[in-house]
Amino acid sequence: MYWKASARRYSSVTPGVPDELQPPACVMQTGSVEESFTVRAFILSVLLLLAAMPAAFAAQSPAPSPMEQNRAESSSPQQEKPAYSLPPDKLARAIAYSRIRVILDFASSAWGILQLILLLALGVVARMRNAAVHLNQNRWAQGFAFTLLLLLVTTVLNLPFDLYGQHAALVYGQSVQGWGSWTWDMTKGFLLTFVFGGLLVMLLFRVIRWSPTRWWFWFWIPAMIFVLIAVFVAPVLIDPLFNKFEPLAKTNPALVDRLEQVVARGGIQIPPDRMFLMKASEKVTTLNAYVTGYGASKRVVVWDNSIRKATPDEISFIFGHEMGHYVLNHIPATLIFLGVLLLVEFYLGYRGVQWLLARYGVRWKIPSQQDWGALVALLLVISVLSFFSEPIVNGYSRMHEHEADVYGQEAIHGIVSDPQKVARQSFQLLGEMSLTDPNPNPFVEFWTFSHPSVSSRAAFAANYNPWIKGQHPKYFEK
Ligand SMILES: [Zn+2]
């Protein structure tokens, strides 16, 4: 549900934190964290927690653009200017930055898998296990010690990617966060991952000992409860650890009034005290807005950058898009979708660990799935599964994003004078601010984009007008 644009991983909001784990943002941008509102971010964070234990916990993600290529295709016979385009200098930078992000994305995924194989094969995991076991008889001490060692090692191994991602964000003007602040964010992410990851590890091994052949199902239940709780408390307890929030009405009462018009048209209830301003400008330059939480923690968050750079009409459209996610029940639907996926991954993780240990257990010095070291084998299997399920998760997300785009445009009909123009301009602004490549590689888009490409969203917006054509809006009476 973020309103973001597209790729993920290495966003600049919470540096070093994979976008999946980053806080929500659905700016108009397009996509990724865009999209992901916190729910997805947190579910994926549990997946990743179990899958790679990177230092990450927050959840947001701005992430934008992937690569070029297919540039030739775009110079087709169309005479008109595309709905989204960049001037030559910006285009060159967008292509270069997109390429960096795509390479970082795929390279870090591959490295995440390879490093686990190396840690197992080189006996590092067995040594960490020995150190944890010799430390103390107490299982809690052993579990947390092993988790800490694993986290430390993987964090160091992933650091080059994190550092380079933040460096590129600074060079390309996507981030304005100093290295001290960045390091502090990384540290907070590490500590959160250690505490909650350690608890999950303790629970996992307890369940494995209790039900050696069915643990994949019995552990899935508390894991889902953990996700539900995490999504609920994130806006209140986690997000404020990384960014500052204040009531939107405090500084932008006129905007709140305008957004309430959009809310009223949608026939739902989002009182002004559920609208917040996030001081994103302290860390990034990109735009975003998102919905997050549910029940008593449900809220709409608008980044201060958006207010500074977008017009009230454009913010209304972005907001309408976000509102669409709530009205169309994308959050519960996504929870169910990812919950089923998680169950499948746990089952395959169980089978995969059995197979790996039967084949390599002696060499790796990991005798059974009850050994702490088996955690790394499980993470390896889930990392591989997560990578190959990316297109499925992102395809599902893009479907929701498109629906939210349609909803957003319909939601501002009658409130802004020209919804087509406003929506197209919003995407133009988003794309420019996040240096989004107008012509991303189709494969990269298919695999890594949580939102449709900015170009396709802008083109759709520019042409979507069910009122003039005598058609009927999809989500509204008129
Ligand atoms: Zn969205």
Boltz pocket constraint, residues with backbone or C-beta under 6 A from the ligand:
constraints:
  - pocket:
      binder: B
      contacts: [[A, 1], [A, 2], [A, 3], [A, 4], [A, 26], [A, 27], [A, 31], [A, 34], [A, 35], [A, 321], [A, 322], [A, 325], [A, 400], [A, 401], [A, 404]]
      max_distance: 6.0
